[in-house]
Amino acid sequence: MHCKQCGEAFPRGQKYDMWSLRKDHVMPTDPEGLTNSVQLEDAGVFCCRKCIFDYLKPAERSGVFAPAPRKT
């Protein structure tokens, strides 16, 4: 397997981190837009967070690596 962004090969027989990205596409199914259809797209595997961030368009980056909400 190779990283989708940089093309780096994942080593065989060694431990490594692999990041998987999936995108949800929400589309209206009726003319009024009251019913939606959700399709899941597999965007590939990446070797690091930086490669995922570089792969995404600026409009798609919102919330991808948002910090977890604090528990009070």
C-alpha positions in Angstrom: 0.0 0.0 0.0 1.1 3.6 -0.7 0.1 6.9 0.8 -2.4 8.6 -1.6 -0.7 12.1 -1.2 3.1 11.5 -1.1 3.3 7.9 -2.5 5.4 6.6 0.4 5.1 2.8 0.8 3.9 1.3 4.1 6.7 -1.0 5.4 6.0 -4.7 5.5 6.5 -6.5 8.8 7.0 -3.3 10.7 4.6 -1.2 12.9 3.3 1.9 11.2 0.5 4.4 11.5 -2.0 4.5 8.8 -4.7 7.2 8.4 -7.9 6.4 6.5 -10.2 9.1 5.2 -13.8 8.8 4.2 -16.1 11.6 3.0 -19.8 11.8 3.4 -21.7 13.4 0.5 -25.2 14.6 1.4 -27.5 15.2 -1.6 -31.2 16.1 -1.7 -33.4 13.4 -3.2 -36.5 15.4 -3.7 -37.1 18.8 -5.3 -38.0 20.5 -2.0 -34.8 19.3 -0.3 -36.7 17.7 2.6 -35.2 14.2 2.1 -31.5 13.6 1.8 -29.3 10.8 0.5 -25.9 10.1 2.1 -23.1 8.5 0.1 -19.8 7.4 1.7 -16.7 7.8 -0.4 -13.4 6.1 0.5 -10.7 8.7 -0.1 -7.8 6.4 0.5 -5.0 5.8 3.1 -2.4 8.3 4.2 0.9 8.0 6.1 0.4 11.1 8.4 -1.9 13.9 9.3 0.0 16.3 7.1 -0.7 14.3 4.0 -4.4 14.2 4.8 -4.4 18.0 5.4 -2.5 18.6 2.1 -4.8 16.3 0.2 -8.0 18.1 1.3 -9.2 21.3 -0.4 -9.4 24.3 1.9 -13.2 24.1 2.0 -13.1 20.5 3.1 -10.6 21.0 6.0 -13.1 22.4 8.6 -13.4 20.1 11.6 -11.1 17.3 10.3 -8.6 17.7 13.2 -10.8 19.7 15.5 -9.8 19.2 19.2 -12.2 17.1 21.3 -14.6 19.1 23.4 -13.5 19.6 27.1 -15.4 17.7 29.7 -16.4 19.9 32.6 
